């Protein structure tokens, strides 16, 4: 489980950076647009799902390398 969290840490960092950029650098007209909301959800999903997929491809469930 610790290894999974280590894989997810860069994704959380990207979500944090994206949120800060959205809050301080993106104009209100853009951030209130419906397409921007969908893009935000897609980016958040990619930042969480991709590290999990990489983790499970490298260490499939049920296999212990201890």
N, CA, C and O atoms as CSV, one atom per row, in Angstrom:
chain,resi,resn,atom,element,x,y,z
A,1,UNK,N,N,0.817,-1.188,0.000
A,1,UNK,CA,C,0.000,0.000,0.000
A,1,UNK,C,C,0.864,1.258,0.000
A,1,UNK,O,O,0.509,2.255,-0.628
A,2,UNK,N,N,1.978,1.217,0.689
A,2,UNK,CA,C,2.869,2.372,0.719
A,2,UNK,C,C,3.424,2.657,-0.669
A,2,UNK,O,O,3.602,3.812,-1.057
A,3,UNK,N,N,3.696,1.586,-1.412
A,3,UNK,CA,C,4.214,1.757,-2.765
A,3,UNK,C,C,3.163,2.417,-3.667
A,3,UNK,O,O,3.496,3.244,-4.515
A,4,UNK,N,N,1.905,2.047,-3.476
A,4,UNK,CA,C,0.824,2.666,-4.249
A,4,UNK,C,C,0.733,4.156,-3.944
A,4,UNK,O,O,0.565,4.969,-4.852
A,5,UNK,N,N,0.842,4.509,-2.685
A,5,UNK,CA,C,0.812,5.928,-2.321
A,5,UNK,C,C,1.993,6.676,-2.924
A,5,UNK,O,O,1.860,7.835,-3.317
A,6,UNK,N,N,3.142,6.021,-2.999
A,6,UNK,CA,C,4.303,6.652,-3.628
A,6,UNK,C,C,4.060,6.879,-5.120
A,6,UNK,O,O,4.505,7.883,-5.676
A,7,UNK,N,N,3.360,5.956,-5.763
A,7,UNK,CA,C,3.028,6.144,-7.177
A,7,UNK,C,C,2.014,7.271,-7.359
A,7,UNK,O,O,2.046,7.973,-8.370
A,8,UNK,N,N,1.113,7.449,-6.388
A,8,UNK,CA,C,0.067,8.458,-6.514
A,8,UNK,C,C,0.536,9.855,-6.128
A,8,UNK,O,O,-0.114,10.838,-6.484
A,9,UNK,N,N,1.634,9.964,-5.420
A,9,UNK,CA,C,2.119,11.264,-4.959
A,9,UNK,C,C,2.345,12.266,-6.100
A,9,UNK,O,O,1.934,13.418,-5.966
A,10,UNK,N,N,2.981,11.879,-7.217
A,10,UNK,CA,C,3.113,12.854,-8.321
A,10,UNK,C,C,1.763,13.307,-8.882
A,10,UNK,O,O,1.615,14.462,-9.280
A,11,UNK,N,N,0.786,12.412,-8.915
A,11,UNK,CA,C,-0.549,12.793,-9.382
A,11,UNK,C,C,-1.195,13.815,-8.469
A,11,UNK,O,O,-1.820,14.767,-8.936
A,12,UNK,N,N,-1.045,13.617,-7.158
A,12,UNK,CA,C,-1.578,14.598,-6.206
A,12,UNK,C,C,-0.869,15.932,-6.356
A,12,UNK,O,O,-1.494,16.988,-6.255
A,13,UNK,N,N,0.429,15.885,-6.596
A,13,UNK,CA,C,1.182,17.122,-6.804
A,13,UNK,C,C,0.678,17.852,-8.050
A,13,UNK,O,O,0.521,19.073,-8.031
A,14,UNK,N,N,0.426,17.113,-9.132
A,14,UNK,CA,C,-0.095,17.736,-10.354
A,14,UNK,C,C,-1.485,18.333,-10.127
A,14,UNK,O,O,-1.793,19.400,-10.658
A,15,UNK,N,N,-2.324,17.655,-9.345
A,15,UNK,CA,C,-3.646,18.200,-9.025
A,15,UNK,C,C,-3.501,19.500,-8.250
A,15,UNK,O,O,-4.213,20.467,-8.518
A,16,UNK,N,N,-2.587,19.528,-7.294
A,16,UNK,CA,C,-2.353,20.743,-6.512
A,16,UNK,C,C,-1.871,21.885,-7.400
A,16,UNK,O,O,-2.364,23.009,-7.294
A,17,UNK,N,N,-0.912,21.599,-8.271
A,17,UNK,CA,C,-0.385,22.631,-9.175
A,17,UNK,C,C,-1.486,23.122,-10.115
A,17,UNK,O,O,-1.629,24.326,-10.328
A,18,UNK,N,N,-2.261,22.194,-10.676
A,18,UNK,CA,C,-3.342,22.580,-11.579
A,18,UNK,C,C,-4.375,23.441,-10.854
A,18,UNK,O,O,-4.879,24.411,-11.420
A,19,UNK,N,N,-4.692,23.094,-9.614
A,19,UNK,CA,C,-5.659,23.880,-8.844
A,19,UNK,C,C,-5.140,25.284,-8.562
A,19,UNK,O,O,-5.889,26.257,-8.655
A,20,UNK,N,N,-3.870,25.388,-8.222
A,20,UNK,CA,C,-3.289,26.708,-7.965
A,20,UNK,C,C,-3.240,27.559,-9.233
A,20,UNK,O,O,-3.537,28.753,-9.196
A,21,UNK,N,N,-2.865,26.944,-10.350
A,21,UNK,CA,C,-2.833,27.677,-11.620
A,21,UNK,C,C,-4.245,28.117,-11.998
A,21,UNK,O,O,-4.447,29.245,-12.448
A,22,UNK,N,N,-5.212,27.236,-11.815
A,22,UNK,CA,C,-6.598,27.582,-12.121
A,22,UNK,C,C,-7.082,28.730,-11.244
A,22,UNK,O,O,-7.769,29.632,-11.723
A,23,UNK,N,N,-6.731,28.699,-9.978
A,23,UNK,CA,C,-7.214,29.722,-9.047
A,23,UNK,C,C,-6.584,31.085,-9.292
A,23,UNK,O,O,-7.247,32.110,-9.134
A,24,UNK,N,N,-5.316,31.108,-9.675
A,24,UNK,CA,C,-4.607,32.388,-9.731
A,24,UNK,C,C,-4.253,32.879,-11.136
A,24,UNK,O,O,-3.982,34.067,-11.307
A,25,UNK,N,N,-4.247,32.016,-12.132
A,25,UNK,CA,C,-3.774,32.435,-13.460
A,25,UNK,C,C,-4.831,32.358,-14.560
A,25,UNK,O,O,-4.683,33.005,-15.597
A,26,UNK,N,N,-5.877,31.592,-14.358
A,26,UNK,CA,C,-6.889,31.416,-15.399
A,26,UNK,C,C,-7.997,32.446,-15.186
A,26,UNK,O,O,-8.502,32.591,-14.073
A,27,UNK,N,N,-8.379,33.163,-16.246
A,27,UNK,CA,C,-9.456,34.152,-16.111
A,27,UNK,C,C,-10.784,33.502,-15.708
A,27,UNK,O,O,-11.014,32.322,-15.973
A,28,UNK,N,N,-11.637,34.274,-15.075
A,28,UNK,CA,C,-12.925,33.774,-14.595
A,28,UNK,C,C,-13.791,33.302,-15.756
A,28,UNK,O,O,-14.530,32.327,-15.620
A,29,UNK,N,N,-13.708,33.979,-16.890
A,29,UNK,CA,C,-14.515,33.589,-18.053
A,29,UNK,C,C,-14.178,32.171,-18.494
A,29,UNK,O,O,-15.063,31.413,-18.892
A,30,UNK,N,N,-12.918,31.820,-18.424
A,30,UNK,CA,C,-12.494,30.481,-18.841
A,30,UNK,C,C,-12.839,29.458,-17.764
A,30,UNK,O,O,-13.373,28.392,-18.071
A,31,UNK,N,N,-12.541,29.774,-16.511
A,31,UNK,CA,C,-12.762,28.795,-15.444
A,31,UNK,C,C,-14.239,28.528,-15.172
A,31,UNK,O,O,-14.573,27.505,-14.573
A,32,UNK,N,N,-15.121,29.412,-15.592
A,32,UNK,CA,C,-16.552,29.183,-15.393
A,32,UNK,C,C,-17.210,28.509,-16.599
A,32,UNK,O,O,-18.406,28.220,-16.566
A,33,UNK,N,N,-16.457,28.261,-17.644
A,33,UNK,CA,C,-17.008,27.618,-18.839
A,33,UNK,C,C,-17.252,26.128,-18.576
A,33,UNK,O,O,-16.494,25.493,-17.843
A,34,UNK,N,N,-18.314,25.573,-19.176
A,34,UNK,CA,C,-18.614,24.144,-18.962
A,34,UNK,C,C,-17.503,23.219,-19.458
A,34,UNK,O,O,-17.228,22.194,-18.834
A,35,UNK,N,N,-16.868,23.567,-20.567
A,35,UNK,CA,C,-15.803,22.707,-21.089
A,35,UNK,C,C,-14.617,22.682,-20.140
A,35,UNK,O,O,-13.921,21.671,-20.051
A,36,UNK,N,N,-14.375,23.777,-19.432
A,36,UNK,CA,C,-13.256,23.821,-18.496
A,36,UNK,C,C,-13.534,22.924,-17.288
A,36,UNK,O,O,-12.622,22.286,-16.763
A,37,UNK,N,N,-14.782,22.877,-16.856
A,37,UNK,CA,C,-15.149,21.985,-15.750
A,37,UNK,C,C,-14.945,20.528,-16.146
A,37,UNK,O,O,-14.439,19.731,-15.355
A,38,UNK,N,N,-15.337,20.178,-17.370
A,38,UNK,CA,C,-15.126,18.807,-17.848
A,38,UNK,C,C,-13.640,18.487,-17.983
A,38,UNK,O,O,-13.207,17.382,-17.655
A,39,UNK,N,N,-12.864,19.449,-18.466
A,39,UNK,CA,C,-11.426,19.242,-18.591
A,39,UNK,C,C,-10.785,19.063,-17.214
A,39,UNK,O,O,-9.879,18.245,-17.053
A,40,UNK,N,N,-11.250,19.818,-16.232
A,40,UNK,CA,C,-10.722,19.699,-14.874
A,40,UNK,C,C,-10.985,18.305,-14.308
A,40,UNK,O,O,-10.096,17.698,-13.710
A,41,UNK,N,N,-12.191,17.803,-14.494
A,41,UNK,CA,C,-12.523,16.456,-14.018
A,41,UNK,C,C,-11.666,15.415,-14.726
A,41,UNK,O,O,-11.188,14.472,-14.096
A,42,UNK,N,N,-11.468,15.580,-16.029
A,42,UNK,CA,C,-10.647,14.633,-16.784
A,42,UNK,C,C,-9.200,14.652,-16.300
A,42,UNK,O,O,-8.587,13.595,-16.145
A,43,UNK,N,N,-8.654,15.826,-16.063
A,43,UNK,CA,C,-7.270,15.927,-15.585
A,43,UNK,C,C,-7.139,15.301,-14.205
A,43,UNK,O,O,-6.173,14.583,-13.944
A,44,UNK,N,N,-8.091,15.560,-13.321
A,44,UNK,CA,C,-8.041,14.967,-11.980
A,44,UNK,C,C,-8.118,13.444,-12.066
A,44,UNK,O,O,-7.391,12.743,-11.363
A,45,UNK,N,N,-8.998,12.933,-12.927
A,45,UNK,CA,C,-9.133,11.481,-13.076
A,45,UNK,C,C,-7.850,10.871,-13.621
A,45,UNK,O,O,-7.412,9.819,-13.155
A,46,UNK,N,N,-7.251,11.523,-14.601
A,46,UNK,CA,C,-5.996,11.020,-15.167
A,46,UNK,C,C,-4.900,11.016,-14.112
A,46,UNK,O,O,-4.124,10.064,-14.031
A,47,UNK,N,N,-4.827,12.063,-13.309
A,47,UNK,CA,C,-3.782,12.159,-12.278
A,47,UNK,C,C,-3.934,11.095,-11.199
A,47,UNK,O,O,-2.950,10.742,-10.548
A,48,UNK,N,N,-5.135,10.580,-10.995
A,48,UNK,CA,C,-5.342,9.549,-9.980
A,48,UNK,C,C,-5.315,8.149,-10.591
A,48,UNK,O,O,-4.719,7.239,-10.014
A,49,UNK,N,N,-5.948,7.964,-11.745
A,49,UNK,CA,C,-6.095,6.635,-12.329
A,49,UNK,C,C,-4.796,6.131,-12.950
A,49,UNK,O,O,-4.447,4.964,-12.768
A,50,UNK,N,N,-4.082,6.968,-13.670
A,50,UNK,CA,C,-2.866,6.521,-14.362
A,50,UNK,C,C,-1.825,5.958,-13.397
A,50,UNK,O,O,-1.277,4.893,-13.681
A,51,UNK,N,N,-1.518,6.612,-12.269
A,51,UNK,CA,C,-0.562,5.993,-11.344
A,51,UNK,C,C,-1.047,4.652,-10.781
A,51,UNK,O,O,-0.239,3.751,-10.556
A,52,UNK,N,N,-2.355,4.513,-10.552
A,52,UNK,CA,C,-2.887,3.234,-10.068
A,52,UNK,C,C,-2.725,2.141,-11.119
A,52,UNK,O,O,-2.362,1.012,-10.790
A,53,UNK,N,N,-2.991,2.469,-12.370
A,53,UNK,CA,C,-2.831,1.494,-13.448
A,53,UNK,C,C,-1.368,1.091,-13.584
A,53,UNK,O,O,-1.066,-0.093,-13.737
A,54,UNK,N,N,-0.469,2.047,-13.530
A,54,UNK,CA,C,0.960,1.736,-13.613
A,54,UNK,C,C,1.370,0.841,-12.451
A,54,UNK,O,O,2.123,-0.113,-12.644
A,55,UNK,N,N,0.886,1.133,-11.253
A,55,UNK,CA,C,1.221,0.318,-10.083
A,55,UNK,C,C,0.735,-1.117,-10.273
A,55,UNK,O,O,1.494,-2.058,-10.040
A,56,UNK,N,N,-0.514,-1.297,-10.690
A,56,UNK,CA,C,-1.061,-2.643,-10.824
A,56,UNK,C,C,-0.480,-3.394,-12.013
A,56,UNK,O,O,-0.476,-4.625,-12.006
A,57,UNK,N,N,0.005,-2.706,-13.020
A,57,UNK,CA,C,0.691,-3.396,-14.109
A,57,UNK,C,C,2.070,-3.878,-13.673
A,57,UNK,O,O,2.532,-4.931,-14.113
A,58,UNK,N,N,2.723,-3.113,-12.814
A,58,UNK,CA,C,4.058,-3.492,-12.345
A,58,UNK,C,C,3.995,-4.534,-11.233
A,58,UNK,O,O,4.867,-5.400,-11.158
A,59,UNK,N,N,2.986,-4.471,-10.370
A,59,UNK,CA,C,2.819,-5.440,-9.283
A,59,UNK,C,C,1.364,-5.887,-9.259
A,59,UNK,O,O,0.551,-5.290,-8.553
A,60,UNK,N,N,1.023,-6.922,-10.012
A,60,UNK,CA,C,-0.367,-7.378,-10.064
A,60,UNK,C,C,-0.860,-7.838,-8.688
A,60,UNK,O,O,-0.066,-8.324,-7.882
A,61,UNK,N,N,-2.156,-7.690,-8.410
A,61,UNK,CA,C,-2.699,-8.134,-7.124
A,61,UNK,C,C,-2.504,-9.640,-6.935
A,61,UNK,O,O,-2.633,-10.416,-7.882
A,62,UNK,N,N,-2.197,-10.035,-5.720
A,62,UNK,CA,C,-2.012,-11.452,-5.417
A,62,UNK,C,C,-0.583,-11.923,-5.533
A,62,UNK,O,O,-0.280,-13.049,-5.137
A,63,UNK,N,N,0.311,-11.099,-6.063
A,63,UNK,CA,C,1.715,-11.478,-6.198
A,63,UNK,C,C,2.507,-10.711,-5.148
A,63,UNK,O,O,2.453,-9.483,-5.086
A,64,UNK,N,N,3.236,-11.445,-4.334
A,64,UNK,CA,C,4.032,-10.819,-3.290
A,64,UNK,C,C,5.504,-10.985,-3.623
A,64,UNK,O,O,5.966,-12.097,-3.882
A,65,UNK,N,N,6.238,-9.886,-3.616
A,65,UNK,CA,C,7.668,-9.924,-3.925
A,65,UNK,C,C,8.518,-9.801,-2.668
A,65,UNK,O,O,9.661,-9.349,-2.741
A,66,UNK,N,N,7.975,-10.197,-1.507
A,66,UNK,CA,C,8.717,-10.073,-0.251
A,66,UNK,C,C,9.832,-11.077,-0.157
A,66,UNK,O,O,10.555,-11.106,0.839
